[in-house]
Amino acid sequence: MDDQYFMQQAILLAKEAVRSGTGGPFGAVVVKDGEIIGRGQNRVLTSNDPTAHAEVSAIRDACQQLGHFQLEGCTVYTSCEPCPMCLGALYWARPARIVYACSREDAASIGFDDHFIYKELELPMDKRSIPIHQIMQAEAFSAMQMWENKEDKTQY
């Protein structure tokens, strides 16, 4: 099995998402050692969850299968270039590589335009369209200090 086979599986999930009405035309699979260990399709509409993107769903499925929070040695195949949220999730999951089919421009051409998010991230917080305010930093930092001092923590 090769990249084309696994991408075809992600594309089939994307098409199924459209047919079933669960969400947008996006699918993803996670592969380890030549075997699909995680599958995901966009389920934003049926779950009422804006984070229920194909890549996030596939990451969750694969991590459950692995019993681990990282995708070391895995390849993620996704039917479209990951949005900023999914790309962040993928970096946290740390797969060996990511392979995608459609581009973000392809997605924008049918109404899934995340260009505004990329632009927002470049702006200082006080210039973004959604107001962001910091409060109670010292109180919250005490939880970080607890983590820093925890002797039996698992680094990630």
Phi and psi in degrees as a GROMACS rama.xvg file:
@    title "Ramachandran Plot"
@    xaxis  label "Phi"
@    yaxis  label "Psi"
@TYPE xy
-132.977  -175.684  ASP-2
-54.9704  -41.2943  ASP-3
-63.5154  -40.0795  GLN-4
-61.1213  -49.7402  TYR-5
-68.8189  -35.5465  PHE-6
-64.9392  -38.366  MET-7
-59.0002  -36.8211  GLN-8
-65.3901  -40.4009  GLN-9
-65.3924  -40.6564  ALA-10
-65.2404  -39.1366  ILE-11
-60.7424  -40.102  LEU-12
-64.5232  -38.5805  LEU-13
-62.4633  -45.3149  ALA-14
-65.2262  -37.9207  LYS-15
-64.3637  -37.2173  GLU-16
-61.3451  -39.155  ALA-17
-68.319  -48.7335  VAL-18
-59.8196  -42.3448  ARG-19
-83.3198  -14.4502  SER-20
78.3726  17.1071  GLY-21
-73.2549  -27.1936  THR-22
173.788  -161.873  GLY-23
-69.1719  174.58  GLY-24
-81.1884  63.4146  PRO-25
-134.379  135.066  PHE-26
-141.708  155.576  GLY-27
-152.006  148.094  ALA-28
-132.549  150.826  VAL-29
-113.178  130.5  VAL-30
-121.226  134.519  VAL-31
-134.897  129.982  LYS-32
51.5854  42.1941  ASP-33
75.6855  11.8921  GLY-34
-128.031  137.009  GLU-35
-73.103  121.401  ILE-36
-113.617  -6.57738  ILE-37
-152.972  140.117  GLY-38
-131.852  146.697  ARG-39
-155.661  147.073  GLY-40
-137.892  158.272  GLN-41
-62.1698  126.123  ASN-42
-129.156  28.8935  ARG-43
-59.0744  -43.3118  VAL-44
-71.682  -42.9451  LEU-45
-81.3026  -23.6948  THR-46
-97.016  -9.45128  SER-47
52.5015  40.2111  ASN-48
-128.128  109.267  ASP-49
-66.1928  -11.6651  PRO-50
-95.7868  2.80127  THR-51
-83.1495  53.3406  ALA-52
-81.2376  161.055  HIS-53
-57.9149  -45.6072  ALA-54
-65.1453  -42.6719  GLU-55
-63.1388  -43.1636  VAL-56
-63.2413  -41.1803  SER-57
-67.2429  -39.2452  ALA-58
-60.8362  -47.513  ILE-59
-60.7109  -43.7324  ARG-60
-63.3319  -47.1078  ASP-61
-64.6956  -42.281  ALA-62
-64.4836  -37.1537  CYS-63
-60.8216  -45.1266  GLN-64
-64.0943  -39.9686  GLN-65
-78.2243  -22.195  LEU-66
67.8013  32.9201  GLY-67
-150.043  155.774  HIS-68
-92.2766  3.90038  PHE-69
-129.133  155.775  GLN-70
-107.959  47.5412  LEU-71
-57.475  131.548  GLU-72
77.1027  8.91121  GLY-73
-102.815  157.089  CYS-74
-117.035  135.446  THR-75
-105.892  124.261  VAL-76
-107.215  125.393  TYR-77
-133.258  139.583  THR-78
-68.1071  -12.7027  SER-79
-146.85  150.021  CYS-80
-50.9196  129.494  GLU-81
-61.8649  140.845  PRO-82
-69.8118  171.503  CYS-83
-56.6968  -40.2748  PRO-84
-63.7726  -47.8322  MET-85
-67.0964  -37.3345  CYS-86
-63.1921  -41.0408  LEU-87
-61.7532  -44.5151  GLY-88
-61.978  -40.4994  ALA-89
-64.5414  -41.7493  LEU-90
-62.9236  -38.9952  TYR-91
-64.7528  -35.4843  TRP-92
-75.7916  -20.7267  ALA-93
58.161  52.5706  ARG-94
-70.6877  165.093  PRO-95
-70.0849  -35.53  ALA-96
-161.056  164.375  ARG-97
-127.632  132.947  ILE-98
-123.729  129.594  VAL-99
-128.585  161.323  TYR-100
-103.804  -82.1464  ALA-101
-70.7606  153.174  CYS-102
-91.6278  169.614  SER-103
-63.9658  -29.237  ARG-104
-67.9029  -38.4015  GLU-105
-60.0742  -45.1632  ASP-106
-63.3983  -42.2524  ALA-107
-61.8097  -33.8439  ALA-108
-66.2061  -17.677  SER-109
-114.014  16.152  ILE-110
102.067  1.42957  GLY-111
-103.596  77.6318  PHE-112
-105.123  112.847  ASP-113
-105.411  13.6292  ASP-114
-57.3448  -36.8455  HIS-115
-61.8316  -31.3961  PHE-116
-69.5306  -44.7101  ILE-117
-57.4745  -42.2834  TYR-118
-65.9774  -41.6638  LYS-119
-60.6199  -41.482  GLU-120
-64.7337  -23.7081  LEU-121
-78.6989  -18.5482  GLU-122
-83.5416  150.433  LEU-123
-62.8041  151.521  PRO-124
-54.3008  -36.7811  MET-125
-74.6145  -3.59644  ASP-126
-108.982  -0.190018  LYS-127
-78.152  157.787  ARG-128
-71.7123  -25.3423  SER-129
-103.894  118.764  ILE-130
-59.4155  136.477  PRO-131
-126.157  124.507  ILE-132
-128.843  136.647  HIS-133
-96.9164  132.035  GLN-134
-140.963  158.587  ILE-135
54.0605  38.1279  MET-136
-59.8897  -44.9325  GLN-137
-62.6771  -41.7518  ALA-138
-65.7245  -42.9188  GLU-139
-70.6003  -31.661  ALA-140
-64.9733  -21.99  PHE-141
-61.814  -33.6956  SER-142
-65.8851  -37.5551  ALA-143
-66.0018  -38.2444  MET-144
-65.5547  -37.58  GLN-145
-60.2113  -43.7046  MET-146
-62.4439  -45.8896  TRP-147
-59.0063  -36.6789  GLU-148
-88.6443  -6.88088  ASN-149
-68.7391  123.377  LYS-150
-77.6617  -29.5818  GLU-151
-107.006  29.226  ASP-152
-76.2988  155.085  LYS-153
-103.673  113.498  THR-154
-70.0068  143.123  GLN-155
